[in-house]
Amino acid sequence: MLEDKNLYALYNALIVKPIEEQETNYGSIVVPDLGNEKNKIGEVVDVGEGHYSVTGAWISTTCKKGDLVVLPTQGFTKFEFKGEEYYIGPENQVLAVISEEKPKSSSLPF
């Protein structure tokens, strides 16, 4: 049923595919990162267009497809679609963008 469907972000939401972090190796011993709750790093796969502020001004999203972002440990919804794991949440909860240049901010109404 879902094989011919795609996943799209709405309003100011982002869909982020997590990037798997490597486990630490000491010789031939693999040390998993158990119990350490870390922020997730992921690649933005879809972006909503934006949303209206409480004053009625349109605020476009700043992130774009392909951006590497740092997500909070809580707040984004973990979602599995077609056997792949994604995180979905509002752009204003993204902690940082990993980039060579600082991203441009969207136009704020004030």
CNS distance restraints for C-alpha pairs under 8 A (distance, minus, plus):
assign (resid   1 and name CA) (resid   5 and name CA) 7.94 0.50 0.50
assign (resid   2 and name CA) (resid   6 and name CA) 7.85 0.50 0.50
assign (resid   2 and name CA) (resid  82 and name CA) 7.30 0.50 0.50
assign (resid   3 and name CA) (resid  82 and name CA) 7.18 0.50 0.50
assign (resid   7 and name CA) (resid  81 and name CA) 7.96 0.50 0.50
assign (resid   8 and name CA) (resid  15 and name CA) 7.63 0.50 0.50
assign (resid   8 and name CA) (resid  46 and name CA) 6.23 0.50 0.50
assign (resid   8 and name CA) (resid  47 and name CA) 7.56 0.50 0.50
assign (resid   8 and name CA) (resid  48 and name CA) 7.65 0.50 0.50
assign (resid   9 and name CA) (resid  13 and name CA) 5.50 0.50 0.50
assign (resid   9 and name CA) (resid  14 and name CA) 5.84 0.50 0.50
assign (resid   9 and name CA) (resid  15 and name CA) 6.19 0.50 0.50
assign (resid   9 and name CA) (resid  46 and name CA) 5.83 0.50 0.50
assign (resid   9 and name CA) (resid  47 and name CA) 5.31 0.50 0.50
assign (resid   9 and name CA) (resid  48 and name CA) 4.67 0.50 0.50
assign (resid  10 and name CA) (resid  14 and name CA) 7.95 0.50 0.50
assign (resid  10 and name CA) (resid  47 and name CA) 7.23 0.50 0.50
assign (resid  10 and name CA) (resid  48 and name CA) 4.31 0.50 0.50
assign (resid  10 and name CA) (resid  49 and name CA) 6.83 0.50 0.50
assign (resid  10 and name CA) (resid  50 and name CA) 7.85 0.50 0.50
assign (resid  11 and name CA) (resid  48 and name CA) 4.72 0.50 0.50
assign (resid  11 and name CA) (resid  49 and name CA) 5.56 0.50 0.50
assign (resid  11 and name CA) (resid  50 and name CA) 4.76 0.50 0.50
assign (resid  11 and name CA) (resid  51 and name CA) 5.32 0.50 0.50
assign (resid  12 and name CA) (resid  47 and name CA) 7.22 0.50 0.50
assign (resid  12 and name CA) (resid  48 and name CA) 4.99 0.50 0.50
assign (resid  12 and name CA) (resid  49 and name CA) 6.25 0.50 0.50
assign (resid  12 and name CA) (resid  50 and name CA) 4.41 0.50 0.50
assign (resid  12 and name CA) (resid  51 and name CA) 5.79 0.50 0.50
assign (resid  12 and name CA) (resid  60 and name CA) 7.68 0.50 0.50
assign (resid  12 and name CA) (resid  61 and name CA) 6.04 0.50 0.50
assign (resid  12 and name CA) (resid  90 and name CA) 5.60 0.50 0.50
assign (resid  12 and name CA) (resid  91 and name CA) 5.82 0.50 0.50
assign (resid  13 and name CA) (resid  47 and name CA) 6.16 0.50 0.50
assign (resid  13 and name CA) (resid  48 and name CA) 5.26 0.50 0.50
assign (resid  13 and name CA) (resid  50 and name CA) 7.87 0.50 0.50
assign (resid  13 and name CA) (resid  88 and name CA) 6.77 0.50 0.50
assign (resid  13 and name CA) (resid  89 and name CA) 5.23 0.50 0.50
assign (resid  13 and name CA) (resid  90 and name CA) 4.25 0.50 0.50
assign (resid  13 and name CA) (resid  91 and name CA) 5.62 0.50 0.50
assign (resid  14 and name CA) (resid  44 and name CA) 6.74 0.50 0.50
assign (resid  14 and name CA) (resid  45 and name CA) 7.73 0.50 0.50
assign (resid  14 and name CA) (resid  46 and name CA) 5.96 0.50 0.50
assign (resid  14 and name CA) (resid  47 and name CA) 4.74 0.50 0.50
assign (resid  14 and name CA) (resid  48 and name CA) 6.37 0.50 0.50
assign (resid  14 and name CA) (resid  88 and name CA) 5.66 0.50 0.50
assign (resid  14 and name CA) (resid  89 and name CA) 5.62 0.50 0.50
assign (resid  14 and name CA) (resid  90 and name CA) 6.04 0.50 0.50
assign (resid  14 and name CA) (resid  91 and name CA) 5.95 0.50 0.50
assign (resid  15 and name CA) (resid  44 and name CA) 5.87 0.50 0.50
assign (resid  15 and name CA) (resid  45 and name CA) 5.67 0.50 0.50
assign (resid  15 and name CA) (resid  46 and name CA) 5.19 0.50 0.50
assign (resid  15 and name CA) (resid  47 and name CA) 6.48 0.50 0.50
assign (resid  15 and name CA) (resid  86 and name CA) 6.56 0.50 0.50
assign (resid  15 and name CA) (resid  87 and name CA) 5.81 0.50 0.50
assign (resid  15 and name CA) (resid  88 and name CA) 4.67 0.50 0.50
assign (resid  15 and name CA) (resid  89 and name CA) 6.99 0.50 0.50
assign (resid  16 and name CA) (resid  42 and name CA) 5.68 0.50 0.50
assign (resid  16 and name CA) (resid  43 and name CA) 5.37 0.50 0.50
assign (resid  16 and name CA) (resid  44 and name CA) 4.38 0.50 0.50
assign (resid  16 and name CA) (resid  45 and name CA) 5.63 0.50 0.50
assign (resid  16 and name CA) (resid  46 and name CA) 7.31 0.50 0.50
assign (resid  16 and name CA) (resid  86 and name CA) 5.54 0.50 0.50
assign (resid  16 and name CA) (resid  87 and name CA) 5.07 0.50 0.50
assign (resid  16 and name CA) (resid  88 and name CA) 6.32 0.50 0.50
assign (resid  17 and name CA) (resid  42 and name CA) 5.24 0.50 0.50
assign (resid  17 and name CA) (resid  43 and name CA) 5.27 0.50 0.50
assign (resid  17 and name CA) (resid  44 and name CA) 6.38 0.50 0.50
assign (resid  17 and name CA) (resid  45 and name CA) 6.59 0.50 0.50
assign (resid  17 and name CA) (resid  85 and name CA) 6.54 0.50 0.50
assign (resid  17 and name CA) (resid  86 and name CA) 4.71 0.50 0.50
assign (resid  17 and name CA) (resid  87 and name CA) 6.40 0.50 0.50
assign (resid  18 and name CA) (resid  40 and name CA) 6.67 0.50 0.50
assign (resid  18 and name CA) (resid  41 and name CA) 5.89 0.50 0.50
assign (resid  18 and name CA) (resid  42 and name CA) 3.97 0.50 0.50
assign (resid  18 and name CA) (resid  43 and name CA) 6.39 0.50 0.50
assign (resid  18 and name CA) (resid  85 and name CA) 7.23 0.50 0.50
assign (resid  18 and name CA) (resid  86 and name CA) 6.46 0.50 0.50
assign (resid  18 and name CA) (resid  87 and name CA) 7.26 0.50 0.50
assign (resid  19 and name CA) (resid  40 and name CA) 7.72 0.50 0.50
assign (resid  19 and name CA) (resid  41 and name CA) 5.85 0.50 0.50
assign (resid  19 and name CA) (resid  42 and name CA) 4.90 0.50 0.50
assign (resid  19 and name CA) (resid  43 and name CA) 6.99 0.50 0.50
assign (resid  23 and name CA) (resid  30 and name CA) 6.68 0.50 0.50
assign (resid  23 and name CA) (resid  31 and name CA) 6.19 0.50 0.50
assign (resid  23 and name CA) (resid  32 and name CA) 5.31 0.50 0.50
assign (resid  23 and name CA) (resid  33 and name CA) 6.65 0.50 0.50
assign (resid  24 and name CA) (resid  30 and name CA) 6.00 0.50 0.50
assign (resid  24 and name CA) (resid  31 and name CA) 5.20 0.50 0.50
assign (resid  24 and name CA) (resid  32 and name CA) 6.52 0.50 0.50
assign (resid  24 and name CA) (resid  33 and name CA) 7.73 0.50 0.50
assign (resid  25 and name CA) (resid  29 and name CA) 5.68 0.50 0.50
assign (resid  25 and name CA) (resid  30 and name CA) 4.61 0.50 0.50
assign (resid  25 and name CA) (resid  31 and name CA) 5.91 0.50 0.50
assign (resid  26 and name CA) (resid  30 and name CA) 6.49 0.50 0.50
assign (resid  26 and name CA) (resid  31 and name CA) 7.38 0.50 0.50
assign (resid  37 and name CA) (resid  73 and name CA) 6.81 0.50 0.50
assign (resid  38 and name CA) (resid  73 and name CA) 6.25 0.50 0.50
assign (resid  39 and name CA) (resid  70 and name CA) 6.48 0.50 0.50
assign (resid  39 and name CA) (resid  71 and name CA) 5.66 0.50 0.50
assign (resid  39 and name CA) (resid  72 and name CA) 5.24 0.50 0.50
assign (resid  39 and name CA) (resid  73 and name CA) 4.89 0.50 0.50
assign (resid  40 and name CA) (resid  70 and name CA) 5.78 0.50 0.50
assign (resid  40 and name CA) (resid  71 and name CA) 5.15 0.50 0.50
assign (resid  40 and name CA) (resid  72 and name CA) 6.82 0.50 0.50
assign (resid  40 and name CA) (resid  73 and name CA) 6.84 0.50 0.50
assign (resid  41 and name CA) (resid  68 and name CA) 6.87 0.50 0.50
assign (resid  41 and name CA) (resid  69 and name CA) 5.67 0.50 0.50
assign (resid  41 and name CA) (resid  70 and name CA) 4.65 0.50 0.50
assign (resid  41 and name CA) (resid  71 and name CA) 6.20 0.50 0.50
assign (resid  42 and name CA) (resid  68 and name CA) 5.58 0.50 0.50
assign (resid  42 and name CA) (resid  69 and name CA) 5.55 0.50 0.50
assign (resid  42 and name CA) (resid  70 and name CA) 6.68 0.50 0.50
assign (resid  42 and name CA) (resid  71 and name CA) 7.61 0.50 0.50
assign (resid  43 and name CA) (resid  65 and name CA) 7.66 0.50 0.50
assign (resid  43 and name CA) (resid  66 and name CA) 5.68 0.50 0.50
assign (resid  43 and name CA) (resid  67 and name CA) 5.64 0.50 0.50
assign (resid  43 and name CA) (resid  68 and name CA) 4.62 0.50 0.50
assign (resid  43 and name CA) (resid  69 and name CA) 6.35 0.50 0.50
assign (resid  44 and name CA) (resid  63 and name CA) 7.80 0.50 0.50
assign (resid  44 and name CA) (resid  64 and name CA) 6.81 0.50 0.50
assign (resid  44 and name CA) (resid  65 and name CA) 5.04 0.50 0.50
assign (resid  44 and name CA) (resid  66 and name CA) 5.22 0.50 0.50
assign (resid  44 and name CA) (resid  67 and name CA) 5.40 0.50 0.50
assign (resid  44 and name CA) (resid  68 and name CA) 6.45 0.50 0.50
assign (resid  44 and name CA) (resid  69 and name CA) 7.22 0.50 0.50
assign (resid  45 and name CA) (resid  65 and name CA) 5.17 0.50 0.50
assign (resid  45 and name CA) (resid  66 and name CA) 6.28 0.50 0.50
assign (resid  46 and name CA) (resid  64 and name CA) 7.38 0.50 0.50
assign (resid  46 and name CA) (resid  65 and name CA) 5.58 0.50 0.50
assign (resid  47 and name CA) (resid  61 and name CA) 7.45 0.50 0.50
assign (resid  47 and name CA) (resid  63 and name CA) 7.13 0.50 0.50
assign (resid  47 and name CA) (resid  64 and name CA) 6.25 0.50 0.50
assign (resid  47 and name CA) (resid  65 and name CA) 6.62 0.50 0.50
assign (resid  48 and name CA) (resid  61 and name CA) 6.98 0.50 0.50
assign (resid  49 and name CA) (resid  60 and name CA) 5.97 0.50 0.50
assign (resid  49 and name CA) (resid  61 and name CA) 5.98 0.50 0.50
assign (resid  50 and name CA) (resid  58 and name CA) 7.20 0.50 0.50
assign (resid  50 and name CA) (resid  59 and name CA) 5.55 0.50 0.50
assign (resid  50 and name CA) (resid  60 and name CA) 4.23 0.50 0.50
assign (resid  50 and name CA) (resid  61 and name CA) 4.89 0.50 0.50
assign (resid  51 and name CA) (resid  58 and name CA) 5.87 0.50 0.50
assign (resid  51 and name CA) (resid  59 and name CA) 5.44 0.50 0.50
assign (resid  51 and name CA) (resid  60 and name CA) 6.60 0.50 0.50
assign (resid  52 and name CA) (resid  56 and name CA) 5.41 0.50 0.50
assign (resid  52 and name CA) (resid  57 and name CA) 5.43 0.50 0.50
assign (resid  52 and name CA) (resid  58 and name CA) 4.48 0.50 0.50
assign (resid  52 and name CA) (resid  59 and name CA) 5.87 0.50 0.50
assign (resid  53 and name CA) (resid  57 and name CA) 5.30 0.50 0.50
assign (resid  53 and name CA) (resid  58 and name CA) 6.32 0.50 0.50
assign (resid  53 and name CA) (resid  59 and name CA) 6.71 0.50 0.50
assign (resid  53 and name CA) (resid 109 and name CA) 7.74 0.50 0.50
assign (resid  55 and name CA) (resid 109 and name CA) 7.78 0.50 0.50
assign (resid  57 and name CA) (resid 109 and name CA) 5.95 0.50 0.50
assign (resid  59 and name CA) (resid 106 and name CA) 6.38 0.50 0.50
assign (resid  59 and name CA) (resid 107 and name CA) 6.23 0.50 0.50
assign (resid  59 and name CA) (resid 108 and name CA) 6.49 0.50 0.50
assign (resid  59 and name CA) (resid 109 and name CA) 7.85 0.50 0.50
assign (resid  60 and name CA) (resid 106 and name CA) 5.78 0.50 0.50
assign (resid  60 and name CA) (resid 107 and name CA) 7.26 0.50 0.50
assign (resid  61 and name CA) (resid  91 and name CA) 7.12 0.50 0.50
assign (resid  61 and name CA) (resid 106 and name CA) 6.42 0.50 0.50
assign (resid  62 and name CA) (resid  91 and name CA) 7.99 0.50 0.50
assign (resid  62 and name CA) (resid 103 and name CA) 7.35 0.50 0.50
assign (resid  62 and name CA) (resid 104 and name CA) 6.81 0.50 0.50
assign (resid  62 and name CA) (resid 105 and name CA) 5.96 0.50 0.50
assign (resid  62 and name CA) (resid 106 and name CA) 5.56 0.50 0.50
assign (resid  63 and name CA) (resid  67 and name CA) 6.62 0.50 0.50
assign (resid  63 and name CA) (resid  91 and name CA) 7.49 0.50 0.50
assign (resid  63 and name CA) (resid 103 and name CA) 7.87 0.50 0.50
assign (resid  67 and name CA) (resid  97 and name CA) 6.86 0.50 0.50
assign (resid  67 and name CA) (resid  98 and name CA) 7.28 0.50 0.50
assign (resid  67 and name CA) (resid  99 and name CA) 7.62 0.50 0.50
assign (resid  68 and name CA) (resid  97 and name CA) 5.80 0.50 0.50
assign (resid  68 and name CA) (resid  98 and name CA) 5.25 0.50 0.50
assign (resid  68 and name CA) (resid  99 and name CA) 7.23 0.50 0.50
assign (resid  69 and name CA) (resid  94 and name CA) 6.86 0.50 0.50
assign (resid  69 and name CA) (resid  95 and name CA) 7.43 0.50 0.50
assign (resid  69 and name CA) (resid  96 and name CA) 5.66 0.50 0.50
assign (resid  69 and name CA) (resid  97 and name CA) 4.41 0.50 0.50
assign (resid  69 and name CA) (resid  98 and name CA) 5.77 0.50 0.50
assign (resid  70 and name CA) (resid  94 and name CA) 6.22 0.50 0.50
assign (resid  70 and name CA) (resid  95 and name CA) 5.50 0.50 0.50
assign (resid  70 and name CA) (resid  96 and name CA) 5.16 0.50 0.50
assign (resid  70 and name CA) (resid  97 and name CA) 6.35 0.50 0.50
assign (resid  70 and name CA) (resid  98 and name CA) 7.47 0.50 0.50
assign (resid  71 and name CA) (resid  76 and name CA) 7.56 0.50 0.50
assign (resid  71 and name CA) (resid  93 and name CA) 7.34 0.50 0.50
assign (resid  71 and name CA) (resid  94 and name CA) 5.18 0.50 0.50
assign (resid  71 and name CA) (resid  95 and name CA) 5.77 0.50 0.50
assign (resid  71 and name CA) (resid  96 and name CA) 7.53 0.50 0.50
assign (resid  72 and name CA) (resid  76 and name CA) 7.42 0.50 0.50
assign (resid  72 and name CA) (resid  93 and name CA) 7.17 0.50 0.50
assign (resid  72 and name CA) (resid  94 and name CA) 6.76 0.50 0.50
assign (resid  72 and name CA) (resid  95 and name CA) 6.43 0.50 0.50
assign (resid  75 and name CA) (resid  89 and name CA) 7.12 0.50 0.50
assign (resid  75 and name CA) (resid  93 and name CA) 7.40 0.50 0.50
assign (resid  76 and name CA) (resid  87 and name CA) 5.78 0.50 0.50
assign (resid  76 and name CA) (resid  88 and name CA) 5.44 0.50 0.50
assign (resid  76 and name CA) (resid  89 and name CA) 4.67 0.50 0.50
assign (resid  76 and name CA) (resid  90 and name CA) 7.66 0.50 0.50
assign (resid  77 and name CA) (resid  87 and name CA) 5.35 0.50 0.50
assign (resid  77 and name CA) (resid  88 and name CA) 5.13 0.50 0.50
assign (resid  77 and name CA) (resid  89 and name CA) 6.25 0.50 0.50
assign (resid  78 and name CA) (resid  85 and name CA) 7.09 0.50 0.50
assign (resid  78 and name CA) (resid  86 and name CA) 5.87 0.50 0.50
assign (resid  78 and name CA) (resid  87 and name CA) 4.61 0.50 0.50
assign (resid  78 and name CA) (resid  88 and name CA) 6.60 0.50 0.50
assign (resid  79 and name CA) (resid  85 and name CA) 5.87 0.50 0.50
assign (resid  79 and name CA) (resid  86 and name CA) 5.12 0.50 0.50
assign (resid  79 and name CA) (resid  87 and name CA) 5.89 0.50 0.50
assign (resid  79 and name CA) (resid  88 and name CA) 7.13 0.50 0.50
assign (resid  80 and name CA) (resid  84 and name CA) 5.48 0.50 0.50
assign (resid  80 and name CA) (resid  85 and name CA) 4.56 0.50 0.50
assign (resid  80 and name CA) (resid  86 and name CA) 6.03 0.50 0.50
assign (resid  81 and name CA) (resid  85 and name CA) 6.54 0.50 0.50
assign (resid  81 and name CA) (resid  86 and name CA) 7.42 0.50 0.50
assign (resid  89 and name CA) (resid  93 and name CA) 7.36 0.50 0.50
assign (resid  90 and name CA) (resid  94 and name CA) 7.55 0.50 0.50
assign (resid  97 and name CA) (resid 103 and name CA) 7.64 0.50 0.50
assign (resid  99 and name CA) (resid 103 and name CA) 7.83 0.50 0.50
